């Protein structure tokens, strides 16, 4: 007889298991076990029955059966079906590939079991609360195996309650150990490590990674190996070891490709891109991230892996900063998150808030960050400081400067830094040296967060130095930026550089730097800063007597201020409008305007 399942063919007459036509090596007893289970697919085969069939007239222990099952699963894992042999504690084993999985984190369910079938249907429909409730009822009856508990944990996490998933995953780990499936127990331990790291418990995360390594041991399981190495790379980058993180992620990606799992391939690839960007390999990193997103969008990836792919890209865009690229990904991510989660995680709201604030909607951004902060505090404490920093930036652009300063102070209290926004407010009140000291403290940071943000911090340092007339400090910042010019290509960085050149130039021709800065802010999609530069251009035009050009810039800035919700810009526009009203008319005909106006033309 021949049996076909997935990409496998089990040929009883030839005593061969083939994967896509290639014969897989199996011990004779393991082959017999697989045949027996496949013949009896659809029912739980008692352990005694299996031992009698495989070892007739011999006395063997359950350990022999567990080893044979483990070897059979290892063979099936090459084709992605390691979950096909289901364990039932104190009962036996069942061969079941009734339904396609939801992704790497979600194993198959027994179609004949109405409760499990209902849980599967709810999970496939992304009704995570409903699925979790069914699992709780099954748990009360003692009907859950390790695979069931694993999916239960996924349902809890997708409700926006990652911390609550930890005790469920701990139970899944214990169940897998009892079932003789240490590789899956190791996978659960890695997920616990991930959740602990995200709630600012690095020591606990390290402990669970050690547990995962011990459980996996010498077991050949590319999927678990890929997941474990991916998490070790995250641990390395959190400690500022970007080169080590890249090396670990490269090994992780190779293991993911070996097992052919699209979710893991996308996850490991997007983090390789993240580490490459951190190290200055911009083009390579961005290409890897974009490729990973395309894999995730076109594959059956579970919500957790998918969100990690999207979040990684948006985080890179935010910290780099590459607002044009962020804009291209943000809308799709909003739709994806709403379709995938019962409650959108705080990190997703944080991304949305900063992107909205940078681009077009300060009021919407403030609402998004106010939603994010309580979630971050409860579930993802490691980023709560960044949440305060983002809210401070949004409030500063709106014009609520006192509350912005309070948010920056809260960011520092949470162990984060609040730069460059905090430094900008300090410089605007004449505290240039204090502002530069704050930026220098941030530039001294060695974490991945500081490494990626170095360009924007240096550009702000150059501009603030120019505000204080500190040419040597501005030149020092510019020299470092120019030394790695291929790394800092973002329009936002170059807009700030041109603003600094304008401040340092001090002659009528300096306005060309402002024009270029406005164009760069506009190309980056940062409407607030584009409007801010427009108002500075209007002031310059008024001083040069070009009232017509000044009116054009003021009108454009006012429209932006109203559209994005910035009363700070409206107040500044009103002040400059008063200067325009009191300015004398231009004494020059249009064709004889001085150089300051000709540059604009």
NORHU-V520887 format. One record per residue. RES is the residue in one letter. PSI is psi in whole degrees, -180 to 180 (999 if undefined). OMEGA is omega in whole degrees, -180 to 180 (none if undefined). D_FIRST is the distance of its C-alpha to the first C-alpha in Angstrom with 1 decimal. Layout:
BEGIN
<<RES/PSI/OMEGA/D_FIRST> <RES/PSI/OMEGA/D_FIRST>>
END
This chain:
BEGIN
<<X/152/176/0.0> <X/135/179/3.8> <X/137/180/6.7> <X/131/177/10.2> <X/133/-175/13.4> <X/-130/177/16.8> <X/13/-177/16.8> <X/155/170/13.8> <X/122/179/10.3> <X/111/-175/8.2> <X/105/-177/6.1> <X/-43/-177/5.3> <X/-42/-180/6.4> <X/-4/-176/9.2> <X/56/-176/9.9> <X/139/170/11.1> <X/118/-178/12.1> <X/139/174/13.7> <X/112/-175/16.6> <X/39/177/17.8> <X/-10/-179/16.4> <X/128/-179/18.0> <X/133/178/16.3> <X/140/-180/17.5> <X/127/178/19.0> <X/139/171/17.7> <X/148/-177/19.1> <X/-43/-178/16.8> <X/-34/178/17.8> <X/-40/176/17.2> <X/-44/180/13.6> <X/-40/178/13.2> <X/-47/-178/15.1> <X/-43/178/13.2> <X/-46/-178/9.8> <X/-44/-179/12.1> <X/-41/-179/13.9> <X/-40/178/11.1> <X/-33/-177/9.8> <X/23/-180/13.6> <X/135/179/14.5> <X/-10/177/17.8> <X/155/176/19.5> <X/119/-180/21.5> <X/120/-179/20.1> <X/150/-179/23.3> <X/-42/-180/24.1> <X/-40/179/24.9> <X/-42/180/21.5> <X/-43/-179/19.8> <X/-38/177/22.3> <X/-38/-178/21.9> <X/-36/-175/18.1> <X/-32/-179/18.6> <X/64/-178/21.9> <X/137/176/22.4> <X/17/177/26.0> <X/146/175/27.1> <X/113/178/29.4> <X/160/179/28.5> <X/170/178/29.9> <X/-23/180/28.4> <X/-36/178/29.3> <X/-42/179/26.4> <X/-43/-180/24.0> <X/-39/179/25.7> <X/-41/179/25.5> <X/-41/178/21.8> <X/-42/180/21.5> <X/-42/179/24.0> <X/-36/178/22.2> <X/-42/178/18.9> <X/-40/179/21.1> <X/-39/178/22.9> <X/-41/-179/19.8> <X/-25/-178/18.9> <X/-25/178/22.6> <X/-25/177/22.4> <X/15/176/20.8> <X/18/-177/23.0> <X/32/180/20.6> <X/-20/179/22.4> <X/2/-177/23.2> <X/-30/177/19.7> <X/107/-176/20.0> <X/139/179/22.9> <X/141/175/25.3> <X/105/-174/27.3> <X/133/179/30.3> <X/4/180/30.8> <X/-75/-177/27.6> <X/-144/-175/24.3> <X/152/180/21.7> <X/136/174/19.6> <X/120/-172/17.0> <X/115/171/18.7> <X/49/-171/18.9> <X/-38/-175/20.5> <X/147/173/23.4> <X/149/-179/24.6> <X/165/176/27.1> <X/-7/-176/30.8> <X/-176/-174/31.0> <X/-31/-176/30.8> <X/-11/-172/32.8> <X/110/179/30.8> <X/178/-180/27.4> <X/157/177/25.0> <X/163/175/25.9> <X/115/-177/24.3> <X/-30/-176/24.5> <X/-16/179/24.7> <X/111/-172/27.8> <X/-38/-180/30.7> <X/-44/179/33.0> <X/-37/177/30.6> <X/-38/178/29.7> <X/-42/178/33.4> <X/-42/179/34.1> <X/-45/-179/31.5> <X/-40/179/33.1> <X/-42/180/36.6> <X/-42/179/35.6> <X/-30/178/34.1> <X/5/-179/37.3> <X/26/173/39.3> <X/79/-172/40.9> <X/-35/178/41.1> <X/-45/180/43.7> <X/-43/180/41.6> <X/-43/-180/38.5> <X/-37/179/40.6> <X/-40/178/42.0> <X/-42/179/38.6> <X/-38/178/37.7> <X/-40/179/41.0> <X/-39/176/40.4> <X/-38/-179/37.0> <X/-38/180/38.7> <X/-28/179/41.3> <X/4/179/38.7> <X/33/-174/37.1> <X/6/-172/33.8> <X/135/171/33.4> <X/-178/-177/31.2> <X/-42/-178/31.9> <X/-38/178/30.0> <X/-46/-178/32.0> <X/-35/178/35.2> <X/-45/180/34.6> <X/-34/175/34.4> <X/-45/179/37.4> <X/-40/178/39.3> <X/-43/-180/38.4> <X/-38/178/39.7> <X/-45/-179/42.9> <X/-37/-179/43.5> <X/-5/172/43.1> <X/5/-177/45.8> <X/27/-179/48.2> <X/62/-176/48.3> <X/-37/-180/46.8> <X/-36/180/48.9> <X/-17/179/47.6> <X/-18/-175/44.0> <X/-50/179/44.8> <X/-31/177/44.8> <X/-43/178/41.6> <X/-34/177/40.0> <X/-39/177/41.5> <X/-39/177/39.7> <X/-43/179/36.4> <X/-48/-179/37.0> <X/-40/180/37.7> <X/-41/179/34.5> <X/-39/178/32.3> <X/-44/180/34.1> <X/-28/-180/33.5> <X/-1/-178/29.8> <X/34/-179/29.6> <X/68/-174/29.2> <X/-28/180/32.4> <X/-39/178/31.4> <X/-32/173/31.4> <X/-40/178/34.6> <X/-39/180/36.1> <X/-41/177/35.4> <X/-38/179/37.2> <X/-37/178/40.1> <X/-42/179/40.4> <X/-40/176/40.7> <X/-42/178/43.3> <X/-42/178/45.2> <X/-47/-178/45.1> <X/-38/179/46.7> <X/-40/179/49.2> <X/-39/-177/50.3> <X/-16/176/50.9> <X/26/175/53.0> <X/45/175/55.3> <X/68/-175/54.0> <X/-32/179/53.3> <X/-43/177/53.6> <X/-41/179/51.0> <X/-43/179/48.7> <X/-40/178/49.2> <X/-42/180/48.4> <X/-33/175/45.1> <X/-40/176/44.1> <X/-39/177/44.9> <X/-41/179/42.7> <X/-44/180/39.8> <X/-40/180/40.2> <X/-41/179/40.4> <X/-41/-177/37.2> <X/-41/178/35.3> <X/-129/-180/36.6> <X/12/-178/34.6> <X/134/177/31.3> <X/101/179/29.7> <X/90/-176/29.4> <X/-33/-177/30.8> <X/-49/179/31.0> <X/-37/178/33.2> <X/-44/179/35.1> <X/-44/-178/36.0> <X/-42/180/37.2> <X/-46/180/39.2> <X/-37/177/40.9> <X/-43/-179/41.7> <X/-36/177/43.5> <X/-35/176/45.3> <X/-40/178/46.6> <X/-41/178/47.9> <X/-40/180/49.7> <X/-43/-178/51.3> <X/-32/176/52.6> <X/-28/180/54.1> <X/10/175/56.1> <X/11/-178/57.2> <X/75/-172/55.1> <X/-41/-179/53.8> <X/-41/177/53.0> <X/-40/179/50.9> <X/-41/179/49.1> <X/-42/180/48.3> <X/-43/179/46.9> <X/-40/-179/44.7> <X/-32/176/43.5> <X/-44/176/42.6> <X/-38/178/40.4> <X/-43/-179/39.0> <X/-38/177/38.2> <X/-42/178/36.4> <X/-38/179/34.2> <X/-43/178/33.5> <X/-33/180/32.6> <X/-34/180/30.2> <X/-11/174/28.2> <X/19/-179/28.5> <X/117/-175/29.8> <X/-35/179/32.4> <X/-45/179/34.5> <X/-37/178/35.0> <X/-46/179/35.6> <X/-43/-177/38.3> <X/-48/-178/39.8> <X/-34/-180/40.2> <X/-41/-178/41.5> <X/-34/178/44.1> <X/-32/171/45.5> <X/-43/178/45.7> <X/-42/180/47.8> <X/-45/-179/49.9> <X/-36/176/50.7> <X/-42/178/51.5> <X/-42/179/53.9> <X/-34/-178/55.5> <X/2/177/56.1> <X/4/177/57.6> <X/72/-165/54.6> <X/-55/-175/55.0> <X/-45/180/53.4> <X/-45/-179/50.3> <X/-44/180/50.0> <X/-40/178/50.5> <X/-40/179/47.9> <X/-42/180/45.3> <X/-43/180/46.2> <X/-40/177/46.0> <X/-42/179/42.6> <X/-43/179/41.3> <X/-39/179/42.6> <X/-39/177/40.9> <X/-46/-177/37.5> <X/-39/-179/38.2> <X/-29/-174/39.3> <X/9/-177/36.3> <X/168/-180/33.6> <X/74/-175/32.4> <X/136/-179/34.7> <X/160/-173/35.8> <X/-35/-177/39.5> <X/-49/178/40.6> <X/-42/180/39.2> <X/-42/-179/40.5> <X/-35/177/43.9> <X/-38/178/44.2> <X/-51/-179/43.6> <X/-47/-177/46.2> <X/-39/-179/48.7> <X/-44/180/48.6> <X/-48/-177/49.6> <X/-36/177/52.3> <X/-42/178/53.6> <X/-44/180/54.0> <X/-41/-177/55.7> <X/-44/-174/58.1> <X/-17/-171/59.1> <X/-48/-6/59.4> <X/140/179/60.8> <X/80/-172/59.1> <X/-30/178/59.9> <X/-46/178/58.9> <X/-38/178/55.3> <X/-41/-180/55.3> <X/-37/-179/56.4> <X/-31/-177/53.5> <X/-24/-167/50.9> <X/-43/-177/52.8> <X/-43/178/52.4> <X/-35/180/48.6> <X/-40/177/48.4> <X/-48/-179/50.5> <X/-43/-179/48.2> <X/-44/-179/45.1> <X/-44/-179/46.6> <X/-33/-180/47.6> <X/-20/-171/44.2> <X/-26/-172/42.4> <X/151/168/44.6> <X/-41/176/46.2> <X/124/-178/49.2> <X/129/-178/49.8> <X/158/-179/50.4> <X/-36/180/53.8> <X/-37/179/52.9> <X/-42/177/51.9> <X/-36/179/55.3> <X/-46/177/57.0> <X/-48/-176/55.6> <X/-40/-178/56.5> <X/-48/-176/60.0> <X/-37/-180/60.9> <X/-42/176/59.6> <X/-44/-179/61.4> <X/-38/-179/64.6> <X/-25/-169/64.5> <X/-61/-163/64.0> <X/-12/-169/65.3> <X/90/-177/65.5> <X/-36/-179/67.4> <X/-43/176/67.5> <X/-37/178/63.8> <X/-41/180/63.2> <X/-40/178/65.4> <X/-40/-179/63.5> <X/-42/-179/60.2> <X/-31/176/61.4> <X/-30/173/63.0> <X/-37/-174/59.5> <X/-41/-170/58.0> <X/-45/178/60.4> <X/-37/179/59.7> <X/-43/180/55.9> <X/-39/-179/56.5> <X/-37/-176/58.8> <X/-37/-168/56.2> <X/-31/-175/52.9> <X/62/-171/53.6> <X/-23/-178/56.9> <X/-25/-177/56.6> <X/10/-178/57.5> <X/-36/179/60.1> <X/-39/178/62.9> <X/-32/176/61.5> <X/-43/177/61.5> <X/-39/179/65.3> <X/-46/-179/65.9> <X/-44/-180/64.3> <X/-37/176/66.3> <X/-43/179/69.4> <X/-43/-179/68.9> <X/-46/-180/68.3> <X/-36/178/71.4> <X/-42/179/73.5> <X/-34/176/72.5> <X/-39/-179/73.4> <X/7/179/76.7> <X/76/-170/76.3> <X/-35/-180/77.4> <X/-46/179/78.3> <X/-29/176/74.9> <X/-45/179/73.3> <X/-37/178/75.2> <X/-40/178/74.0> <X/-40/178/70.4> <X/-40/177/70.9> <X/-39/179/72.5> <X/-35/177/69.5> <X/-45/178/67.1> <X/-39/180/69.1> <X/-29/180/69.2> <X/4/178/65.4> <X/12/179/65.3> <X/-179/166/64.6> <X/159/-174/67.1> <X/28/-176/68.5> <X/151/9/69.2> <X/-2/-175/70.2> <X/-43/179/71.3> <X/-43/-179/73.4> <X/-37/180/75.2> <X/-46/179/75.9> <X/-39/177/77.6> <X/-46/-178/79.6> <X/-36/-178/80.7> <X/-18/175/81.8> <X/14/177/84.2> <X/2/-178/85.7> <X/62/-174/83.8> <X/-45/-178/82.5> <X/-39/177/82.6> <X/-40/179/80.8> <X/-44/-180/78.2> <X/-36/178/77.7> <X/-39/178/77.4> <X/-42/178/74.6> <X/-39/179/72.7> <X/-37/177/73.2> <X/-41/179/71.7> <X/-39/-180/68.6> <X/-22/178/68.5> <X/-12/-180/68.6> <X/146/-177/65.3> <X/4/-179/62.3> <X/166/178/59.4> <X/-35/-178/56.9> <X/-43/180/58.8> <X/-36/180/62.1> <X/-46/-178/60.6> <X/-30/-175/59.2> <X/4/-173/62.4> <X/-41/-178/64.8> <X/-48/-179/65.6> <X/-33/177/66.6> <X/-42/178/68.6> <X/-40/180/70.5> <X/-40/176/71.2> <X/-37/178/72.7> <X/-41/179/74.7> <X/-45/-178/76.1> <X/-43/-178/77.1> <X/-37/175/78.7> <X/-41/179/80.5> <X/-37/178/81.9> <X/-35/-180/83.0> <X/5/180/85.1> <X/21/-178/86.4> <X/82/-172/84.6> <X/-39/-177/84.0> <X/-42/-180/83.0> <X/-40/178/80.2> <X/-41/-180/79.0> <X/-37/179/79.0> <X/-44/178/77.1> <X/-43/179/74.3> <X/-40/180/74.3> <X/-41/179/74.0> <X/-40/178/70.9> <X/-42/-179/69.3> <X/-28/179/70.3> <X/-27/177/69.0> <X/53/-174/65.4> <X/-31/179/66.0> <X/-16/-179/62.4> <X/-32/-175/61.3> <X/73/-178/63.6> <X/0/-173/63.2> <X/139/179/63.0> <X/-35/-179/65.7> <X/-41/179/66.7> <X/-46/-176/67.6> <X/-27/173/69.7> <X/-45/179/71.4> <X/-39/178/72.7> <X/-43/-180/73.8> <X/-34/174/75.8> <X/-39/178/77.4> <X/-42/178/78.5> <X/-40/178/80.0> <X/-46/-178/81.8> <X/-32/-177/83.4> <X/-24/-173/84.4> <X/-52/174/85.8> <X/21/175/88.7> <X/176/-175/89.9> <X/-28/-179/89.7> <X/-9/-176/87.0> <X/-21/-176/84.7> <X/-24/179/83.6> <X/-31/177/81.2> <X/-38/178/79.1> <X/-42/179/79.0> <X/-44/180/78.0> <X/-40/178/75.1> <X/-44/178/74.1> <X/-43/180/74.1> <X/-40/-179/71.9> <X/-42/176/69.4> <X/-39/180/69.2> <X/-43/-180/68.6> <X/-30/178/65.9> <X/-12/-179/64.2> <X/19/-179/64.4> <X/89/-171/66.6> <X/-37/-179/69.1> <X/-51/-176/71.2> <X/-32/174/72.1> <X/-42/179/72.6> <X/-39/178/75.1> <X/-44/179/76.8> <X/-35/176/77.4> <X/-42/-179/78.7> <X/-35/175/81.3> <X/-38/175/82.4> <X/-40/179/82.7> <X/-42/179/84.8> <X/-42/180/87.2> <X/-43/180/87.6> <X/-38/178/88.3> <X/-44/179/90.9> <X/-30/179/92.7> <X/-4/179/92.7> <X/8/-179/94.2> <X/79/-176/91.2> <X/-32/180/91.0> <X/-46/179/88.9> <X/-38/179/86.1> <X/-44/179/86.4> <X/-40/-180/86.0> <X/-46/-179/82.9> <X/-41/-180/81.2> <X/-44/-179/82.4> <X/-42/180/81.1> <X/-41/180/77.7> <X/-40/179/77.5> <X/-41/178/78.7> <X/-42/178/76.0> <X/-44/-178/73.4> <X/-44/180/74.9> <X/-44/-176/74.8> <X/-42/-176/71.2> <X/-11/176/69.7> <X/41/-179/72.0> <X/103/176/74.2> <X/-22/178/77.7> <X/-45/177/78.4> <X/-38/-180/78.2> <X/-41/179/80.2> <X/-42/179/83.0> <X/-39/178/83.1> <X/-39/180/83.2> <X/-39/179/86.1> <X/-44/-178/88.0> <X/-31/177/87.7> <X/-38/178/88.6> <X/-39/176/91.9> <X/-37/-180/92.6> <X/-41/-178/91.9> <X/-38/-177/94.4> <X/-5/-178/97.1> <X/142/176/96.4> <X/154/178/99.1> <X/154/-179/98.0> <X/131/180/96.9> <X/-6/-175/100.0> <X/140/169/98.0> <X/163/-177/97.0> <X/-44/-173/93.3> <X/-15/-177/93.7> <X/21/179/95.6> <X/150/178/93.3> <X/176/-173/93.0> <X/-34/-177/90.0> <X/-35/179/88.3> <X/-35/-179/87.8> <X/-33/-180/87.0> <X/-43/-179/84.0> <X/-38/-179/82.4> <X/999/none/83.0>>
END
